[in-house]
Amino acid sequence: MKKIYYHKLIRDRIPDVIRKKGARYVIKKLSAKRFEVELLKKVGEEATGLLSAKNKHELTSELADIHEVLETIRKYKKIKPSCLRDELKKNMKRKGGFKKRLYLEWAEDNGYRTNERTYKK
């Protein structure tokens, strides 16, 4: 049988799913530091799934996956839910939400930086 190399963090029951289908696999347990790195990468992986969601059910499933990864990170880093709520409030006050559906085409360089890469058109 052909091997597919994933090299990614998986959920705890995935080995059972693979085994039940009669396939072989190799897994390893990650160190604490590597687990943290892979969790952060997993957020990006799960978020890209939103783009391929074709209906409300698939979208809901992808959102649940993202939520699970974020909750795991929060717990792993020992961030209290109240601290997260406080930061959400601060961000809303400082940056606002998305109700206005604004899309930034460009802005002059005034030193402000987002988390995004800069793309030239």
Buried (B, 14 or more C-beta within 10 A) or exposed (E): EEEEEEEEBBEEEEEEEBEEEEEEEEEEEEEEEEBBEBBEEBBEBBBEBEEEBEEEEEBEEBBEBBEEBBEBBBEEEEEEEEEEEEEEEEEEEEEEEEEEEEEEEEEEEEEEEEEEEEEEE
